Amino acid sequence: MAQFIANLSATTRTETRPLIRLALPICGAQLAQAGMSTVDVMMTGRLSATDLAAVSVGSSLWMPLMLFMTGTLMGLTPVVAQLLGAGRRGDIRLQVHQALWIGLALGVLAAGLLWTAVMPIFRLMAVPPAVAEHAAGYLAAVALGLPGVGLFMALRAFSDGMNHTRPALWISLLGLAVNIPSNYLLIYGGAGLEALFGGWLPAPVAGLPALGAVGCGLATAVSMWVMCLAMAAYTRRSRAYDGVALWHSPTPPRPRPIGELLYVGAPIGVAIFVEVTLFTLIALFIASLGEVIVAAHQVALNYTSLLFMLPLSLGMALTVRVGNTLGQGRPEAARLMAWHGMLIALLVALINCLLLWLTAEPVIALYTHNPDVAQLTLSLVGLAMLYQVSDSLQVNLAGALRGYKDTRVIMLITLVAYWLVGLGGGHWLGKHGLFGLVAPLGVYGYWIGLVGGLTVAALLLGERLRRRSKAVAYANRPSEDTPSRD
C-alpha cells in the first residue's frame, strides 16, 4: 500500500497537466452544448411561463434519447484510444465507419419516437394540456436534428480517442453561435426583431411569425446539423488524423464490428440513459405540481448541470488516458492514472461547491424575474451542494472504467443507484414522506433522492474500479511479484 501511494504521488506530479489539458477542451465543448439548453430556457422563459414549461418538459424527453445515443457512441472512444496506444492506426477507420452507421440509425429511431410517442406520455403524466401541446410541437421540431447529432457524436468520439479534443470545442461554439440568433428569430419573430433593432425593418421581416417553443426546437435542429457538417469537414481536411484515412473507401455496415462496438457502447448508453431518466422522470412527476415548481426545478437543474460539465469532461478525458495507457501495455500505469483522476475529481467537486455558494443568487436572477421561482430555485441549489462530491466521483469512476472497456457493471450499478435509490426513494419521500414521521416533501423529496442515488453510485463504482484495475495490473505481473492483498 505504501508503494502504491508513493507511485500515485509520482503520477500526480507527471500526469495532472496532460489530463487537464485533454479535459479542458472537452469541458468547453460540453459547456457550449449545455449553453444551447440554457439559451433555450432563458429565451422561452422571457416569453411566457407556458413556453418555458413546454421546453422544460420537452427537454426531459429528448435529452435522454440524445444522451443514450451519445453514450452508445462513446464506446468508440476507448476502442480508438487503445488502438492508437498500440500503434494500430490502420484499424481505426473501419471502427469509425461502423460507428457512423450506428449514429445515423439511432438518430432516425429517436426522431421517430419523438414524432409518435410523446402525447401518450404527457397524458399519462397529467401534464397540463397547454404545456403538452406546446411541448409536442417543440419535440417534433427538435427531432429533425437528431440524425445529425448521431453522426456528430460518432465523429467526436473518434476525435477524442485520437487525443484531439479541441475540434469538438470550436465546433460546439459554432453551434452555440448559430443557436442564439436562430432562437431569437424563431421564438420572437418579427416583433422581437423590431424590439431589438427598431421599426426600420422591411415588412416581410417584421411580419415573421413568433413560433415560441416550436421555434426554439427548430433553432436547436439547425444548430445540430451545422455541428455535424462542420465536424465532417474538419475530420476530412485536418492532418491530425493522418494514418487513419477516415474518408477513404467508405465501409458498408458490417454486423461483427457493429456488434463489438455495441457490446462496449450500448451499456454506456443505457447507464447514461438511466442516470438522465432519473432527472427526466422527476421532471415529469412534478409537472402536475404547478408551473412555479416545474420552472424552479428546471432552472436549478440547468444551472447545476453547467457546473457538472467539468467533472464530466474530466471523466471523458480519463477514459482516453486510461485507454491509451492500456493500449501501450502498461496496466499498472493505467491503474495509477485512474486513481489519480479521482483525486482531481474530488478537487473539482469542492470548487463546484464554492461556486454554487458564491454565485447562486445572481445566476438565478438571469433565468427568471419571478420571486417565487427564484426563492424555490435557491433552496434546491442548496440541496445540489450536498451531492457535488459523490456526483463528481461517480462520473469519473465510470470514465476510468470505460477506459478498461468495463461497461456492463456500470450499467447495473446505475440501475440500482439511480432508479431504485434515487428515483424510488425520492418519489417515496416526495409523495409519502418518511413512515409517518415526516410529511410528504414534494419536490424536496425528489432532490434528497438524488443525493442518495449519486452517493450509492459513487461507492459501488469505486469498489468496482478497485477490483478491476487491480486485477488487470496483477494479471500482467510476474507471479512472484504479485502480493496477496493491498
N, C-alpha and C positions, 0 to 999 in steps of 0.2 A: 504493500500500500504506500509506504514512504517513497519507494522508487517511482510509483505511478504519479504521485503528487509532484515530485521533482520534475518528471518528464512533462506533466501538464503545465507546470510553470514555464518550462522552456518553450513549449508550444505556444503559450500565450504571448510570449515575447516576440516570437517569429511570425505567428500567423494572424495576429489581430488585424494588422494593417491590410494584408491581402483579402481577408474575409470581409472587412468593412468596405474596401474598395470595390469588391464584387457586389456587395449588398446595396450600396447607396444608389446606383443607377436603377436597380430593381425597385427600390423604395420610391424613387422619383416617378417611375412608370406606374407603380401602384397608386401613388397619390394622385397622379394625373387622371387615371381611370376612375378613382374614387371621387375626384373633383367633379367629374361629369354628373355623378349622382347628387353631389352637393349642390351643384348649379341647378339641377332639376328640382330639388326640394326648395331651394331658395326662390327660384323664379315662379314656380307654381304656388308656393306659399304666399307670395305677394299678390297673386291673382285672386284666389279665394280659398277658404278652408276646404271646400268640396274638392277642388282640383288637387290641393295638397294631399288630402286623404286618399284620393284616387291614385296618385302617383306613389304614395307610400304603400298602399295595399297592393297595387300592381307590381311594384318593385319586389315585394315579398314573394311574388310568384316567378318572375322571370330571372331574377338574380340567382336563385338556387339552380335553375336549369343551366344558366351560363357558367356558374362555378362548378357544376358537375362536369360540363364539357372541359373547362379549364383543368380540373383535377385529373380527369382521364388522360388528357394530352400531356399533363406534367409527367406522366410515366415515360415520355420520350427523353426528358432531361437527364435522369441518371443513366439511361441507356447510352445516350450520346456522350455523356461525361466519362463513362467507363471505357467506351471505345476510343475516345480521344486520349485518355490517360494511357491506354495500351498501345497507342500509335496506329490504330486501325481506322484512319480517316476514310479509306475507300469503302468501308462497310456502312458508313453513316447515311449515305444518300438513300439507300433502299428503305431504311427505317423512317426517314423523314417523309418520303413519298407515301408510305403506308399511313403515317400519322395524318397527313393531309386528307387522305380518303376518309379516315375516321372522323376528323374535324368537320368535313363537309356533311357527312351523313348525320352526325349528331346535331349540327346546326339546322338542317332541314327538319329532322324529327322534333326538335324543340320548338321550331316555328309552328309546326302543325299542331302541337299540343296547345300553344297559346291561342291559336285561331279557333280551336274546337272545344276546349275543356274548361275554360275559366268561369263561365257563368254558373254552371252547376256547383262549382266550388264556392263561389260567392253566396249562392243561395243556401248552401249547407252551413256556411259560417255566419249567416244572418248579417251580411254586410248591407248597410242601408242602400236602397235602390239607386239613388242619385250617384252615390260613390261607386257602386258596382257598374253602372252604365259608363261613367267616365273612365273607370279603370279598364274596362274591356276594350274601349277604343284605344287607350294608351298602349295596352299589351299587343293589340293587333298591329299597331304601327311599329313597335319595338321588334316584333317577330321578323320583319323584313330584313333586319340587320344580323340575325343570329347565324346564318351560314357564313357571313364574313367574319364573325367572331371566331367560329371554329377554325377557319383557315389561318387567321392571325395568330391564334393561340398555339397552333402546331408550329408555325414558323418561329414564334417567340421561344417556345420550349427548346427548339433546335439551337437557336442563337445563344440562349442561356447556357445550355450544355456545352457549347463551344467556348465558354468563359467570355462571351462577348455580349454583355448586358446593356450597353449603352444604347443600341438601336431601339430597344423597347421603350427607353426613356424618351428619346426625341420623338418617336412616332406617337407615343401616348400624349405627349404635349401637343403634337399636331392635332390629334383627335380632340383634345380639350379646346384648342383654339378654334376648331370648326364648330364644336358643340355650343359654345357660348353665344355667338351671333345667330346660329341657326335656332337655338332655343328662343332667343328674344323675338326673332322674326315670326316664328311659327306659333309661339304661345300667345303673344300680344297682338300680332298682326299689324295692319297699317296704323291703327290707333296708337299702338305702342311706339312705332317709329316716329309718328308726329309728335308724341310727347317728348321724345328724345331729341329730335332734330328740328322741330318746328313745323309750321304749316306750308312750307315751300315744296314739299314732296309732290311728284306727279300723281295724278288721280288714280292710275292703276295701282301704284304702290300704296297710297293712302287707303285704298279700298281693299287691301288684302285682309282676309278673314282672320280673326283671332281664334285659334284652334284649341287653346287651353292644353289640357292633358294630352290630347291626341297629337298636338303639335310638338309637345315635349318628346313623345315617343318617336315621331318622325325624325326629329333632330338627332336623337340617340342612334337611330338606324343609319343615318347619313354618316355620322362620326365613325361608326363601326366599319363601314365599307371603306372609308378613307384610310383608316389604320391598316386594314387588310391589304389594300393595293399598295400602300407605301412600304409595308414590310416586305411584300413580294418583290417590289422594285429594288429595295436595298439589298436583300439577300442575293439577288441576281447580279448586281453590279459590284458589290464590295469584295475586296481582296482578302478580307478577314476569313473567308470561308474557302480559300484555296485548298485544293486537295480533296474537296467534297464533291465538286461539280454538281451542285444541287439541281440546277435547272437543265441538266443534260440528260437526254433519253428518259423521259418520264416513265415511271413504272406503274403498270396497272395494279389493281388490288390483288393481293396475294394472301390467301387465308392464313397460312402459317405465321408469317411475320406480323400480320394484324392480330392474330390470336396471342402472340407473345407480347406485343405492346399492350393489349387489353389485359393480359394477365398481371402486368405490373401497374398499368394505369387505372383500370376500372376500380380496384379497391380504393385508390386515392380519390377518384371521383365520387365514389359512394361515401367515403369518410367526410369529404368536404360538403357533400350534399346533406349528410346527416347533421353536420355542425351548423350549416346555414339554415336548414329547415327548423332547427331549434328556434332560431330567431324568426323565421317565417311563420311558423305555427303560432308563436307567441303573438305576432302582429295580427294574425287572423283571429285568435281567441279574444284579443282585447278590442277588436274592431267594433263590437257591439256595445262597448262601454262609453262611446261618445267620441266626437271629433277632437276634443281637447286632449283626451288621454292618448288617442291614436297619434295625434300630431306631436305630443311631448315624447312619446316613446320613439317615434321616428327621428326626431331631432337629436335626442340623446344617443340613439344608436348610430346615427350618421356621424355625429361628432366623435364619439369614441372609436368608431371604425377607422377614421382618419389616422388616429394615433396608433392603431393596431397595424398600420402598414409597415412600420419599421421592424417590429418583431417578425411579421410575416415575411418581409423581404430578407431578413437575416436567415430565416429558416430555408427559404428558397436558395440562397447563396450557399448555405451549409450542405444542401443536397448536392450541389455541384462540386464543392470542395471534397466532401467525403467520397463521392463517386469517382472523381479524378484520382484520388489517392488510392482507392481500392483498385482501380484500373491499372495503376502503376505497380501493383503487387506489394503494397505497404499497409497491411491491415492494422498493425499496431499504431502506426501514424494516423490512420483513419479513426481509430478509437479515440486517440488523444484529440484529434480535430473535432470530433463530435462533442466531447465533454467541454472542450474549450468554448464551443458555441453556446453551451448552457451558461457559462459564466458571463458572456457578453449579453445573452438574453436576459439574465437577471438584472444587469446594469440598465438595460433598455427599459425594463419594466419600472424600475424606480424612477427613471427620468420621466416616463409617461405619467406616473402618479403625480409628480411635481407639476407637470404641465397642466394636468386636469385641475389641480388645486389653484393654480395661478390664473388660468385663462377661462374658466368655465363661464362666468357671468358675461364678459364682453363677447365671447364667441356665440353664446346662446342668443344674445341681442341681435346678432347678424341674421339669425334664422327667423325670428318671429318678434312682432311687436305686441303680441297678446300676453298680458301679465300672467294669466292663469297657466298658459302653456309654458311660459318661461320658468315659473316657480316650480311646476311639476318636473320639468326637464332637469332643473338644477338638483333636485332631490334624487333623481335617477342617476345622474352623473356621480353623485356621492357613492351610490352602490357600485357603480362601474369601477371606482378606485379600488374596491376590495378585491377584484379579480384580475388586476393587471399582472401580478407576478405569475399566477397559475396560467393565465392566457398566453403570456409571452413564452413561458417554459413549454407548454404543451405544443405550441406550433413549431417551436424549434426542435423539440424531441421528435416530432413527426417528420420534420425536414431531414434530420440526421438519419432516421430510419429509412426514409426514401432513398438516401444515398446508398444504402445497403440493398435496395430493391425489396425491402421488407415492408410490404404494404397491406397484406391481408389482416395482420394482427391490429394494425392501426384502425382498420375499418371496424373490427369487432369491438375494440376499446371505445371508439366514438359512439357506436350504437348504444353501449351500456351507459357511458358517462353522459351523453347529451340527451338521448331520448328518455332513458329510464330515470336518471338522477335529475338532469337539468329540466327537461320538459315535464316529466311525470311529477317530480317533486314540486316544481314551480307552479304547475296547474293546480295541484292539491292545495298548496299554500294560498294561491290566488282565489280559488273558489270555495275552499272549505276551512282554511286556517290550519291550526295545529291542534288536532284532537280536543277541541273544545276549550283549550287553554288560551288560544289566540284567535281572534276573529279573522274572517277571510281578508287577505291583504291586497286583493285586487292586483294592479299592475306591479306593485312592490313584491308580491309573492313570486311573480314570474322572474323578476330580476334577481331575487335571492336564489332561485333555482339555477340561474346562470352561474352564480358564484360557485354553488355546489358542483355543478356538472363540469365546469372547467377545472376545478381543483381535483376531482376524481380522475379526469383525463390526464392531467399532468403527473399524478402519482403512478398511474398504470403505465403510461408511456415511458416514464423514467425507468421503471423496473424492466420493461421490455428492452430498452436501449442498453441497459447494464448487461443483461444476459446476452443479447445479440452481438454487441461489439466485443464482449469478452470471448464468446465462443469463436467468432471469426478470427480474432487475433491469436488465440491459443491454438487453433487448428493449424496455423501456419508456423508455429514454433517447434523447434526440436523437442522431442518428448521429455528429455532430461531437464529442460528449462521450464517446463510447464508447472506452475505452482498449483497446489490443491485448491486454494481459495485466496481472494484478496483479503 
